[in-house]
């Protein structure tokens, strides 16, 4: 059974796939990717954060499409773990980048401003755009 470890740990629960929820999450991810681009000149920290959120919402859409939702504490980390298991080695680099963004976003939001430079924010926005498109393709949803 796929995802048996994270199911047994109580980190995800199964549900009937919800097409409307998938579409809504993908719309959020598109909005966030676009707003992240617009925010680059104003605030690299927030552009990075918004780009991360685009990746997160796309990943959640993928989970919902597969018939799962995160539950309990640390849902962001659970989503990363789910994506890692679901997509396997072929997405290893993307999953590692997603997890790095998650950790860095936490520090930038809760610990200190100015941790993200413009170049890093630009890379995050570019990564988010590419990730959103790849996962949309896997889900079978077009923009």
C-alpha beads as a LAMMPS data file, in Angstrom:
LAMMPS data file: protein, C-alpha beads

143 atoms
142 bonds

1 atom types
1 bond types

-500.0 500.0 xlo xhi
-500.0 500.0 ylo yhi
-500.0 500.0 zlo zhi

Masses

1 110.0

Atoms # bond

1 1 1 0.000 0.000 0.000
2 1 1 1.461 3.366 -0.926
3 1 1 2.105 5.888 1.864
4 1 1 1.530 3.261 4.556
5 1 1 4.182 4.740 6.864
6 1 1 2.807 8.276 6.862
7 1 1 -0.745 6.926 7.118
8 1 1 0.254 4.788 10.120
9 1 1 1.904 7.836 11.716
10 1 1 -1.417 9.703 11.368
11 1 1 0.133 12.408 9.168
12 1 1 -2.266 11.977 6.256
13 1 1 -5.757 10.656 5.783
14 1 1 -7.435 9.334 2.699
15 1 1 -10.465 10.894 1.093
16 1 1 -12.298 10.797 -2.179
17 1 1 -10.435 13.030 -4.659
18 1 1 -12.119 16.436 -4.870
19 1 1 -11.747 17.957 -8.373
20 1 1 -12.957 21.382 -7.261
21 1 1 -10.432 21.491 -4.425
22 1 1 -7.674 20.503 -6.857
23 1 1 -8.671 23.319 -9.215
24 1 1 -8.898 25.840 -6.365
25 1 1 -5.450 24.911 -5.053
26 1 1 -3.974 25.174 -8.547
27 1 1 -5.548 28.610 -8.969
28 1 1 -3.975 29.657 -5.660
29 1 1 -0.598 28.390 -6.822
30 1 1 -0.874 30.332 -10.096
31 1 1 -1.860 33.475 -8.231
32 1 1 1.030 33.072 -5.818
33 1 1 3.592 32.453 -8.559
34 1 1 2.423 35.613 -10.308
35 1 1 2.383 37.736 -7.143
36 1 1 5.836 36.421 -6.188
37 1 1 7.196 37.752 -9.495
38 1 1 5.579 41.131 -8.869
39 1 1 6.995 41.288 -5.340
40 1 1 10.649 40.645 -6.260
41 1 1 11.544 44.337 -6.517
42 1 1 9.674 45.292 -3.364
43 1 1 10.679 42.611 -0.885
44 1 1 12.784 39.526 -1.688
45 1 1 11.821 37.856 1.622
46 1 1 8.128 37.994 0.750
47 1 1 8.683 37.088 -2.894
48 1 1 10.473 33.949 -1.662
49 1 1 7.682 33.220 0.819
50 1 1 4.990 33.615 -1.830
51 1 1 6.938 31.447 -4.286
52 1 1 7.200 28.773 -1.598
53 1 1 3.457 28.985 -1.067
54 1 1 2.891 28.403 -4.798
55 1 1 4.914 25.189 -4.534
56 1 1 3.081 24.166 -1.351
57 1 1 -0.393 24.715 -2.826
58 1 1 0.543 22.821 -5.990
59 1 1 1.812 19.946 -3.860
60 1 1 -1.392 19.965 -1.834
61 1 1 -3.377 19.855 -5.094
62 1 1 -1.366 16.778 -6.080
63 1 1 -2.145 15.152 -2.711
64 1 1 -5.851 15.851 -3.047
65 1 1 -5.851 14.472 -6.591
66 1 1 -4.275 11.274 -5.207
67 1 1 -6.997 11.074 -2.544
68 1 1 -5.100 12.324 0.519
69 1 1 -4.876 15.335 2.832
70 1 1 -2.309 16.227 5.483
71 1 1 -3.428 16.194 9.087
72 1 1 -2.100 17.091 12.499
73 1 1 0.904 19.246 13.322
74 1 1 3.706 19.977 10.869
75 1 1 1.474 19.722 7.804
76 1 1 3.974 21.582 5.622
77 1 1 6.648 18.978 6.358
78 1 1 4.074 16.236 5.797
79 1 1 3.308 17.614 2.331
80 1 1 7.027 17.555 1.483
81 1 1 7.270 13.945 2.697
82 1 1 4.222 12.931 0.707
83 1 1 5.574 14.516 -2.484
84 1 1 8.924 12.823 -1.922
85 1 1 7.315 9.406 -1.603
86 1 1 4.763 9.945 -4.375
87 1 1 7.153 11.293 -7.000
88 1 1 10.231 9.278 -6.118
89 1 1 13.795 9.732 -7.275
90 1 1 12.879 11.370 -10.572
91 1 1 11.820 14.449 -8.568
92 1 1 14.557 14.171 -5.936
93 1 1 16.152 17.522 -6.722
94 1 1 12.805 19.320 -6.792
95 1 1 11.747 17.784 -3.476
96 1 1 15.064 18.779 -1.883
97 1 1 14.616 22.358 -3.125
98 1 1 11.020 22.406 -1.846
99 1 1 12.184 21.261 1.601
100 1 1 15.020 23.803 1.665
101 1 1 12.536 26.529 0.766
102 1 1 10.239 25.355 3.587
103 1 1 13.015 25.617 6.147
104 1 1 14.338 28.950 4.887
105 1 1 10.833 30.420 4.663
106 1 1 10.256 29.558 8.317
107 1 1 13.405 31.414 9.365
108 1 1 12.619 34.406 7.128
109 1 1 9.070 34.709 8.446
110 1 1 9.599 33.987 12.137
111 1 1 13.210 34.819 12.974
112 1 1 14.614 37.790 11.052
113 1 1 13.886 39.964 8.040
114 1 1 16.373 40.338 5.223
115 1 1 17.536 36.720 5.090
116 1 1 16.639 36.311 1.413
117 1 1 18.623 38.170 -1.241
118 1 1 17.148 39.235 -4.557
119 1 1 19.021 36.549 -6.515
120 1 1 17.789 33.784 -4.212
121 1 1 14.237 35.122 -4.430
122 1 1 14.477 35.165 -8.235
123 1 1 15.643 31.551 -8.201
124 1 1 12.750 30.610 -5.903
125 1 1 10.224 32.290 -8.192
126 1 1 11.673 30.534 -11.226
127 1 1 11.644 27.202 -9.401
128 1 1 8.025 27.755 -8.335
129 1 1 6.915 28.485 -11.906
130 1 1 8.620 25.335 -13.206
131 1 1 7.362 23.151 -10.352
132 1 1 3.787 24.362 -10.752
133 1 1 3.855 23.512 -14.453
134 1 1 5.400 20.062 -13.916
135 1 1 2.891 19.079 -11.259
136 1 1 -0.009 20.510 -13.277
137 1 1 1.107 18.189 -16.064
138 1 1 1.099 15.205 -13.714
139 1 1 -2.305 16.131 -12.395
140 1 1 -3.645 16.681 -15.893
141 1 1 -4.774 20.259 -15.327
142 1 1 -3.881 23.062 -17.697
143 1 1 -3.773 26.742 -16.941

Bonds

1 1 1 2
2 1 2 3
3 1 3 4
4 1 4 5
5 1 5 6
6 1 6 7
7 1 7 8
8 1 8 9
9 1 9 10
10 1 10 11
11 1 11 12
12 1 12 13
13 1 13 14
14 1 14 15
15 1 15 16
16 1 16 17
17 1 17 18
18 1 18 19
19 1 19 20
20 1 20 21
21 1 21 22
22 1 22 23
23 1 23 24
24 1 24 25
25 1 25 26
26 1 26 27
27 1 27 28
28 1 28 29
29 1 29 30
30 1 30 31
31 1 31 32
32 1 32 33
33 1 33 34
34 1 34 35
35 1 35 36
36 1 36 37
37 1 37 38
38 1 38 39
39 1 39 40
40 1 40 41
41 1 41 42
42 1 42 43
43 1 43 44
44 1 44 45
45 1 45 46
46 1 46 47
47 1 47 48
48 1 48 49
49 1 49 50
50 1 50 51
51 1 51 52
52 1 52 53
53 1 53 54
54 1 54 55
55 1 55 56
56 1 56 57
57 1 57 58
58 1 58 59
59 1 59 60
60 1 60 61
61 1 61 62
62 1 62 63
63 1 63 64
64 1 64 65
65 1 65 66
66 1 66 67
67 1 67 68
68 1 68 69
69 1 69 70
70 1 70 71
71 1 71 72
72 1 72 73
73 1 73 74
74 1 74 75
75 1 75 76
76 1 76 77
77 1 77 78
78 1 78 79
79 1 79 80
80 1 80 81
81 1 81 82
82 1 82 83
83 1 83 84
84 1 84 85
85 1 85 86
86 1 86 87
87 1 87 88
88 1 88 89
89 1 89 90
90 1 90 91
91 1 91 92
92 1 92 93
93 1 93 94
94 1 94 95
95 1 95 96
96 1 96 97
97 1 97 98
98 1 98 99
99 1 99 100
100 1 100 101
101 1 101 102
102 1 102 103
103 1 103 104
104 1 104 105
105 1 105 106
106 1 106 107
107 1 107 108
108 1 108 109
109 1 109 110
110 1 110 111
111 1 111 112
112 1 112 113
113 1 113 114
114 1 114 115
115 1 115 116
116 1 116 117
117 1 117 118
118 1 118 119
119 1 119 120
120 1 120 121
121 1 121 122
122 1 122 123
123 1 123 124
124 1 124 125
125 1 125 126
126 1 126 127
127 1 127 128
128 1 128 129
129 1 129 130
130 1 130 131
131 1 131 132
132 1 132 133
133 1 133 134
134 1 134 135
135 1 135 136
136 1 136 137
137 1 137 138
138 1 138 139
139 1 139 140
140 1 140 141
141 1 141 142
142 1 142 143
